[in-house]
Amino acid sequence: MNFKTSEKILITKKADLFFAGLYSAFQFIIRFFKEAFVPPYEFKEIIKQCYEVGYKSLGLITLTGFITGLVFTKQSRPSLSEFGAQSWLPSLVAIAIIRALAPLVTALICAGKVGSNIGAELGSMKVTEQIDAMEVSAVNPFKYLVVSRVLATTLMMPLLMCYTGCVAMLGAFLNVHLNELTSFISFFEAAFDKISFLDIFSSLIKSIAYGFTIGIVGCYKGFNATNGTEGVGKAANASVVLSMFLIFIEEILIVQLTNSIR
């Protein structure tokens, strides 16, 4: 067997593994939608996961959102000052935060914090055979572990996005007020003058899509973890990397769709 033949075989095997992985992920998503709408419903576990995803992320989200609004405003001022357009700063900041920064920053923070936690938690349960034990004890592990977590991330992401936007706008207002002495009411009137319903609606759609992606990727990687503790680490890492990659892909697609409607 020559080198070219072995290389072709290797490429074929990689392609087979790639498409097999896509098929497995597709089956996993289909199973989620089947399980999500069939009783019994794990309401207590869903509420618990909403607490884990939402409330426990507030500290990091608050700090990140505030700094994002403050720094973006500070960096934008010199460019607008060259044209004597400082009065446009509130509108510019509001458009940037509501259309792009709030959903994207929230999703990236949650992908790192929540996605890795889900991947590691389910991965450790998988390699220690706790999931198999749940099946033996007549508990549906997919509904209890996967459906509850995906629903929690999907429901909490829009709320976290709105919170991030509010905190970022407060950071922007603080910077504008310290430099131009703009009042609170004047700042927000100017900020939301150029914001349309489509901007808010598209951000909500983005956050829902991002939340579902973070939850389903983290659960899929954790639910299919292998090779002991090493597999747990790989599941957590893959949950973060793949979630972020898919978030950027979704960002491009939703922006293109929104611009075509606009």
URFENCOR-V42665 format. One record per pair of residues at least 24 apart in sequence whose C-alpha atoms are under 6 Angstrom apart, sorted by sequence separation. I is the first residue (numbers start at 1). J is the second residue. D is the distance in Angstrom with one decimal. If there is no record, write none. Layout:
I,J,D ; I,J,D
//
This chain:
214,243,5.5 ; 210,247,6.0 ; 158,204,5.8 ; 158,207,5.1 ; 157,207,5.6 ; 154,208,5.4 ; 157,211,5.3 ; 106,161,5.8 ; 154,211,4.3 ; 103,161,5.2 ; 153,211,4.8 ; 154,212,4.8 ; 102,161,5.6 ; 102,164,5.7 ; 150,212,6.0 ; 153,215,5.7 ; 102,165,5.1 ; 150,215,4.3 ; 150,216,5.7 ; 146,219,5.8 ; 94,191,5.3 ; 65,164,5.1 ; 69,168,4.1 ; 73,172,5.6 ; 91,190,5.9 ; 115,214,5.6 ; 119,218,4.6 ; 123,222,3.9 ; 49,149,6.0 ; 69,169,5.9 ; 90,190,5.9 ; 91,191,4.1 ; 99,199,5.7 ; 118,218,5.3 ; 119,219,5.9 ; 122,222,4.6 ; 123,223,6.0 ; 66,167,5.2 ; 70,171,4.6 ; 90,191,4.5 ; 122,223,5.7 ; 127,228,5.3 ; 46,148,4.6 ; 50,152,4.7 ; 54,156,5.7 ; 65,167,5.6 ; 66,168,4.5 ; 69,171,4.9 ; 70,172,4.8 ; 119,221,5.9 ; 123,225,5.1 ; 49,152,5.7 ; 65,168,4.7 ; 69,172,4.7 ; 111,214,5.8 ; 115,218,5.1 ; 119,222,4.3 ; 99,203,6.0 ; 103,207,5.5 ; 66,171,4.9 ; 124,232,5.8 ; 123,232,4.9 ; 120,232,5.5 ; 119,235,5.4 ; 120,236,4.8 ; 119,236,4.5 ; 116,236,4.5 ; 119,239,5.9 ; 116,239,5.8 ; 115,239,5.7 ; 116,240,5.7 ; 115,240,5.7 ; 112,240,5.5 ; 111,240,5.5
//
